[in-house]
Amino acid sequence: MIRRILLVATILVSVSACSTTEETATVSDMSVEQREDITTGPLDGTVVEDRMVEEGPAPGSQQDLVVNVGDRVFFGFDRYDLSREAQLTIERQAEWMKIYPNVNVIVEGHCDERGTREYNLALGDKRATSVKNYLVALGIDGSRVTTISYGKERPAVLGSNEAAWAQNRRSVIVVE
């Protein structure tokens, strides 16, 4: 039993000899203001506003568009006209583009898997063009907006059911 106590004591002495108190001494020698910088909060009991700064997407980036405005609108089956919900989204996209006048975008037109490749390429083009035309009508310079149709070649959701098809009948704005 005594051997165990001596062994534990020896280990504790060895471990404590390896540790340093320099950091503790340095922190205790700091002023309150310096310690506030480390703790990001007052140490004197003063209540201040939350200083936590969340890092968001870079302004004018694709992620900024997705997070703050939305990058896509959806269409009905075999349709390229804009629903009221789609118009509202495109209006927000236009306002966002006005904030970032140096940003150019590509409007992608997409379709679900039904129909021929050629038919869906044409329909995707009509969908992308209808979004571009609405952006231009809202004051966005047409030279900032290009269109491309992917038809049914790039589904957002795989599946052969109405839920998947509804997600694939869309246009997506991509920041260049």
C-alpha positions as a printed Julia matrix, in Angstrom:
176×3 Matrix{Float64}:
   0.0    0.0     0.0
   2.8    2.39    0.84
   4.43   1.55   -2.48
   1.27   2.58   -4.29
   1.09   5.88   -2.43
   4.74   6.57   -3.19
   4.19   5.67   -6.84
   1.17   7.98   -7.14
   3.04  10.78   -5.35
   6.02  10.37   -7.67
   3.78  10.53  -10.73
   2.01  13.63   -9.43
   5.31  15.38   -8.73
   6.57  14.46  -12.21
   3.44  15.73  -13.92
   3.37  18.96  -11.94
   7.04  19.55  -12.7
   6.23  19.36  -16.42
   3.43  21.89  -16.26
   4.07  25.59  -16.41
   2.42  28.41  -14.52
   3.76  31.07  -16.83
   0.45  31.39  -18.73
  -1.55  31.68  -15.52
   0.84  34.28  -14.18
   0.71  36.21  -17.45
  -3.08  36.25  -17.55
  -3.33  37.34  -13.92
  -0.93  40.19  -14.63
  -3.18  41.53  -17.44
  -5.46  44.48  -17.03
  -9.23  44.02  -17.08
  -9.38  45.42  -20.62
  -6.8   42.93  -21.87
  -8.64  40.04  -20.23
 -11.92  41.24  -21.79
 -10.3   40.87  -25.2
  -9.49  37.25  -24.41
 -12.89  36.39  -22.97
 -14.84  38.59  -25.42
 -16.91  39.94  -22.59
 -16.67  42.34  -19.66
 -15.26  41.02  -16.41
 -16.65  43.78  -14.22
 -20.3   42.68  -14.42
 -21.27  45.25  -17.05
 -23.92  44.01  -19.45
 -23.22  44.73  -23.09
 -24.87  43.75  -26.35
 -24.02  40.35  -27.75
 -20.69  40.69  -29.54
 -20.99  37.43  -31.41
 -20.52  38.11  -35.09
 -21.84  35.46  -37.39
 -19.95  35.02  -40.6
 -22.38  34.83  -43.46
 -21.96  34.36  -47.15
 -19.79  36.77  -49.11
 -21.91  39.67  -50.38
 -22.85  39.24  -54.03
 -21.95  35.53  -54.07
 -24.04  32.55  -55.12
 -24.46  31.57  -51.49
 -25.62  35.11  -50.64
 -28.25  34.86  -53.37
 -29.41  31.42  -52.19
 -29.54  32.32  -48.5
 -31.02  35.82  -48.71
 -33.18  35.77  -51.83
 -33.58  32.31  -53.33
 -32.04  31.11  -56.57
 -34.89  29.17  -58.19
 -38.48  29.33  -59.3
 -40.75  26.45  -60.24
 -43.12  25.87  -63.14
 -46.24  23.86  -63.79
 -46.27  20.83  -66.05
 -45.55  21.83  -69.66
 -45.61  25.54  -68.65
 -43.2   28.43  -68.84
 -45.44  31.23  -67.55
 -44.55  32.68  -64.15
 -46.79  32.02  -61.17
 -47.32  34.83  -58.65
 -44.91  33.05  -56.28
 -42.29  32.86  -59.04
 -42.78  36.57  -59.8
 -42.22  37.47  -56.15
 -38.99  35.46  -56.07
 -37.76  37.07  -59.29
 -38.63  40.51  -57.9
 -36.39  39.76  -54.89
 -33.68  38.52  -57.25
 -33.91  41.76  -59.24
 -33.58  43.84  -56.07
 -30.56  41.77  -55.07
 -29.01  42.31  -58.51
 -29.56  46.06  -58.15
 -27.57  45.97  -54.91
 -24.72  44.19  -56.73
 -24.56  45.9   -60.14
 -21.3   44.18  -61.11
 -22.8   40.7   -60.76
 -23.83  38.88  -63.91
 -26.02  35.79  -63.83
 -26.95  32.79  -65.9
 -30.58  31.67  -65.84
 -30.75  27.9   -66.25
 -33.95  26.33  -67.58
 -34.75  22.78  -66.41
 -37.51  20.24  -67.03
 -38.67  16.96  -65.61
 -37.89  13.66  -67.3
 -41.1   13.41  -69.3
 -40.96  14.29  -72.99
 -38.24  14.05  -75.58
 -34.79  15.55  -75.15
 -35.44  18.12  -77.89
 -38.85  19.11  -76.51
 -37.44  19.6   -73.0
 -34.47  21.63  -74.27
 -36.93  23.98  -75.99
 -39.17  24.17  -72.9
 -36.18  24.8   -70.63
 -35.13  27.63  -72.94
 -38.61  29.17  -72.71
 -38.5   28.95  -68.93
 -35.08  30.59  -68.7
 -36.14  33.28  -71.17
 -39.34  34.07  -69.25
 -37.26  34.63  -66.09
 -34.77  36.81  -67.98
 -37.56  38.85  -69.57
 -39.12  39.49  -66.17
 -35.75  40.55  -64.71
 -35.29  42.95  -67.63
 -38.83  44.31  -67.14
 -37.87  44.98  -63.51
 -34.92  47.14  -64.6
 -32.03  44.68  -64.86
 -29.8   45.26  -67.89
 -30.3   42.33  -70.25
 -26.55  42.14  -70.9
 -26.1   41.0   -67.3
 -28.35  37.98  -67.8
 -27.63  35.02  -70.06
 -29.8   31.94  -70.45
 -29.12  28.27  -70.98
 -31.4   25.26  -71.17
 -30.48  21.92  -69.7
 -33.84  20.36  -70.49
 -34.13  17.15  -68.5
 -30.37  16.53  -68.37
 -29.71  17.9   -64.85
 -32.48  16.85  -62.48
 -32.38  18.31  -58.99
 -34.24  15.3   -57.63
 -34.1   11.77  -58.96
 -37.37   9.91  -59.21
 -40.31   9.21  -61.46
 -43.1   10.7   -59.38
 -44.9   14.02  -59.08
 -42.8   15.2   -56.12
 -39.56  14.73  -58.05
 -40.98  16.14  -61.28
 -42.22  19.27  -59.47
 -38.71  19.99  -58.14
 -37.16  19.48  -61.57
 -39.49  21.9   -63.43
 -37.48  24.96  -62.48
 -35.19  27.79  -63.4
 -32.08  28.49  -61.38
 -30.07  31.7   -61.28
 -26.32  31.12  -61.08
 -23.93  33.95  -60.26
 -21.11  34.17  -62.83
